[in-house]
Every structure is written in structure tokens, then in C-alpha cells.
Amino acid sequence: MSATLDHTMMRVEDLEESIEWYQSHFGYEETGRWEADTFTNVFLQAPDAHDAGAALELTYNHDGRSYTFGDAWGHIAVRVRDVYDAYEQLMAEGVEDYRDPDSCGGSYAFVTDPDGHEVELVERDHGAMWSLDHTMIRVEDADEAIGWYARKLDYEMFRRSEHSSFALYFMKPADAPAETMSVELTYNYDGRSYEMGDAWGHMAVRTDDLQAFWDTLVERDAEDYRDPESCDNRYAFTKDCDGHEIEIVSP
């Protein structure tokens, strides 16, 4: 069962401003676009991204709506070689000063895009500069969430970081290249609950056979949210145990 993470979708209020931000600061290239009657989807990716690398999907709804940020979604993270150099470069380019490296122990930093989506800068010795490293989501039961991604998608944990008040678990397919985007499950020990909001949309996994993949998910008791037939056999959607939407796409 192949379930490489294909993209992360988030909603934006000014499409051209968002595209320009990611292109000017990260050098992203437009790799796809879908113009529908009521919305536009634009796919962006870092130059020289690995074949298994993930894209960023910006969704713009034509009705001019605004969006709310819940806290069930956290951030996307992009790869840099030196977090201080990358952060200073972005500050020189006029990006908002959100969380500098010193405030994060010198190992990472955060900026925000024009819509307020958080973007983490993480140091990696692999993958194209600015390519997507992971997407962070918050979960209410770590054991249940780890089990969901392991059983439903055949993901394995390849990194974990446990602290006094929270823990981080990184998961992706066992045989995936290092350049593949992973999912970071953040578990806070205080038992809090989370709200989805609508500024974030979904993560997507890719498969060579949409129907066979869907049938396996159903056999594994994944939520039957939007089956292939309801999506014109172009894609499908399930939800993880915390309600995060997971799209299944086939090239």
C-alpha cells in the first residue's frame, strides 16, 4: 500500500498575494492549477524538489470569504541549511518577525505567510532548499493517532521527541525517501481538545490505484467520508481519528 504524502492544502484570501509570497521568498514554482466555477486551486513546489517531494496547494474561493484558524492544525515546515541564515534572509526581505531562532533554542524558527499560516524553518542536510519537510497536526490521543496512521496508511514512526508537557511523533511510509514530507503528530499532555477552523484544508496521499486504495481503507475501518464515486473517481477523502481530512489522489 503506497501512501506517500502528496500535498498539504490551505485556504487563502488573496490568491495572487499568496502565490507571490511563496515564489518571492521560497522560490516556489507553480506546478499545477485547477480553475473551477467557484474556486481555484494552485499547486506550488520548491525548485529541484525530489520526485517523492510534496507540494503546497493554495485554495482560493471566489466568494471572498474569510477563514478562521482553529488549533487542530499547526504548521508546515520547510527545509533550510542554516536556520539563522534563512531567517535573516527572510527578515531582510520583509517577512514578519514571528519566532526567531534564539527564541526556539537555535534549532528552528517560524514565520507566517500573508494569511497567517505558520511556516517552520528546520535545518536538514537532505532535500531541496525550502522544500516541504513535514506538516504538523495536533492530536488528542497519541496512541490512537499513531495507531491510525500505522494501521490505515502503513506509516512508521521515524522520529520522536518527548518533553515535560508535550510530545512530537513523526510518521511516514517505511520505505519513503528522506525527501518525502512526513506528518508530525503533536500531543499535549494536558488533555485539551482542538478546533479545526477552516483556514487549513487537508493533507493528501498519492496512490497508483485509487479504488484499490480506498477499498483497503474501508477494510481497515477508515471513515467513509467522500468515496471515489462521489468525487467522479478522481480522488476521495477520509478523516483521521481527530477529524483531519486526508485526501487520496491518483496521478
N, C-alpha and C positions, 0 to 999 in steps of 0.2 A: 504494500500500500504506500504510494508516494504522496506525501503531503507537505512539500516544500512551501514555505511562506512566499506568496507571490507579490502581495502589496498590502499596504495599510491605507484605508480611506478616511479622510477627514473633510468636513464641510467648511467652505469659506464664503465670505460675504462679498468680496470683490475679487473676481477670478483673475483679472489681469494684474492687479497689485500682488496677489499671492504668487502667481507664476513668475513675475519679475523678481520678487524677493528670493525665491529659491534658485532662480537662474543667476542672478547677480551675485549672491553671496556663496552659493554652493556649486555654481556652475552646472546646475541640472539641465538636462536636455529633455525636450518633450518627445516621448516615445509612443504616444497614442492619444486619441481624442474621440469621444463619442458625443455627438450633438443630438439631443432628443428635443421633443417639443417643449418640455418643461424644465429640463436640466442639462448641464454639460459636465462630462467627466474628462479630466485631463490627467494623463499619466506622465510622471517625471522620474528621471533616474540619473544617477551620477555618471559622468563620462567614464568609459572603460570599466563599467560595472561587470562583474562576473556573470556568466550565463545563469547561475543559480541565484543571482542577486535579486533583491526585492525592489519594487517601485513604490512611489508615493502617488496615491490617487487623490486629486483635489476635485470635490464635487461642488458645483455651483447651481443652486436652484434659481430659476429665472424670476420668481415672485418677490425677490428682495427681502426674504425673511432673515431674521437674526437667530442666533443659536445660543444655547446655554451650555456651560461646562459643568457636568457632574464631576464626580471624583472617582468613578469606576475605571476611567481611562486615565493613564498617567502622561506618557510622553512617547515620542520616537527618539531614537538615538542615532547619531551619525559618527562615522569613524574619522579620527584625525591622528596625525603622527605625534604632535606635541600639543597638549591641551592649552598651555599658556600662549603659544604662538597663534593657534587657531582663534582663541578668544580675543587676543589683542587685534588680530586681523579684522574680526567681525566688529569690534568696538570702533576701529578706525573707519569702517565702512558705514557706521551709523546705526548698527543693530542695538536694540535695547539692552542695557546692562541689567541682567536679571540675577544670575548667581555666578559669581566669578570663581576661578579655580581655587583661590585661597579659602573661600567660604565652603568649599567642598573637599577640603583636605588635600588639594593639589592634584587629585587624580581624575577629576571630571569637572564639567561646568554646564550651565544651562543658559540658553537664550529663548526668546519667544518670537514666533512669526507674527505677521500683521493681524491675525485673528486671535492671538493669544495661546496657540498651541505650543506646549513646551517642547523644546528640542535639546536633548542632551548631547554634549560633545564627549566622546570616550576615546581614549588612546588605544589604538590597535596596530599591530605590526602586519596585518593582512587586510585585504580588501581595498578597493579604490577609495581615495580621499573623498570624504563627505557621503560615502555610500551608507545605506541603512544597515545598522548593526542589530538593533532589536526594537521591539515595541513593548512598552510596559503597561500592564493592566493590574488592577487591584482585585484581590480575591478575598472572600470571607472565610473560607475553609481551605487551608493549604493542602491538606491531604486529599480532599475531594478534588481540588483543581488539578493537582499533579496527576492524580489518577485519571481524570477526564482526558487530559492531553495524552497520557500514556496509552490508555485503552482505546480511545476513539481515533487518535491520529498516529499512534505508534511513535510518539515522541519520547525522547530520553532526556533526563537532566544531565547537563554537562558542566554546570557551574552553580554553586550555591554560596550564599553569604548570609550568615545568621548573626543578628545583633541583639542588643538588650531589649529593644521594643519592636523590632520588625525583622523579617527575613525575605531574601530575594532568591528565587529559583528560576534558572534559565533553561529553556527546553527547545528542542528542535529534533528533526529526524536523525536517527543514529548515524546514518551514512551520508548526511548532508555535508557539503564542503564548508570550510570555515567561513567563507564569504556569505553564506546563507543568513538571512535575517532570522533571529530567534524571538521567542516570546519570553518576556520577563514577568513572572508572577510575583507580585508584591503582597506579602501577608503581614498585616499589623496585628500585634498580639492583644490589642485592647478590645477586640470583638466588635469593632464598628461595622456598620453597614454602609453601602455606597449607592450613589445615584448615577444613572447613565448619562443624563443630559443628551443633547443631540449634536454637539459640535464634532464629536467623533462618530464614525460610522461603523467600520468593521475591519477585521483582518481577512485576508483571502489566502487560501491554499490552492496549489495547482495540481492537476491530475491529468493523466492521458486518457482516462475513460470516466467521464462524468457519471454515467448511470451506474457503472460497477462500483465506483467510489461511494456514491450515495447509498446503494444497496448495503454496502458494508457498514456504513454509519448507522443505518436503520437497524441492522442486525446487532450492532453494539449499543443500541438504545440511545442513540443521539436524538436530540429533539428534531422532530419533523416540522421545521419552521416554514421553509419555502422549497418544495421539491423541484426537480428539474422540469417537470411538465408545466408547472405553474410559472416557470421562467423561460418558456419557449425552448427548453432543452439547451440553453446557452450557459446557464450557471445554476446554482442552488444555494440555499442558506440553511445553516443550523445555528444553534446557540450553545455556548459552553455552560457549565453548571452555575455560573454567576450572571448569565444573560448577555455576555458579549457576543455579538453576531460574528459568525465565521462563514465567509463566502467560499464556495467551491467553484473554481474556474477550470476550463479546459482550453488549451491553446488552439 
